[in-house]
Amino acid sequence: MKKLCFAITAILISSHAVAEGNTYIRNGNIYSHQGQYFAGAGAATGSELYKGQDHKTAVYLNGGYHGEDFNADLAGINYRFMGDNNSTLNFSAFVVANQGLEASDADILTGMKNRKTSGDLGLNADIRVGQGTFSTKFQHDVTGVYDGYQADVTYYHPMHLGFADLVPYAGVHYFSKDYVDYYAGVSKSDATAKRPEYKGSGSLAYKVGYSLVVPITEHLDITQATAYSHLSPDIADSPLINSSNQWVTTLGVSYSF
């Protein structure tokens, strides 16, 4: 699951754009059932990010509360401090974690130092454009783990299909040099014949995808999402990375109350 979390991060998004159903955009995230608690579970499968990766399919769990301004779930916490549901421009602050890595996660990582989980503090601006939303983010490591930052610009376009809500999106994510070096770099002490020393630089990930929310009852939804990202050479050329093309797809259920 750690590898899948990293892949999702790489692809790793108020006024809000809302479909006629329950799905909307807040703090750059796709949410449903505003003002309710929820619990969800499902399965995720994706491409091999690291060479010789052990697992590409895993079960995931999520849960928390999605309110008008405050949101908290296993993916992160955010608070909208300027704007409301009818505003063109909203601002939020958020906290998210970046999953660490263990040497046992993939063959190419064997013998390397483990990478710790890090925590970022960030700011988000959601800009409503017609039915869609441009979401911009800037976040910086506040735990002293990788000591770098990330930035993101993504456009979401929620649509109500009658039987479901569909949210296609496209965007670009930036990883600073410090992030790339920590999670995809190879230090001199970790270098081997098959894993040469590597120091990356600031890198981009271009992403497209969609989320589909199908209501079964007033409280129960089936969710399905697929995402694809293309990693720029600054990170994809790392001897640890299997391919510049990454994808992940999920299928799950969510209960709101």
Protein Blocks (a to p, Z undefined) as FASTA:
>chain_A
ZZmmmmmmmmgoiacdddfblbdceehiacehehiacddddddddddfbghiablcdcdd
ddddddfklccdfkbccddfedcfkbfbdcdddddddddddfklpmklgopacddddddd
dddddddehjbccdddddddfklmnopacddddddddddehjaccddddddddddfklmm
mmmpccfklpcfklccddddddddddddddddddfblmbccddddddddddfklmmpmkb
mbfbdcdddddddddZZ
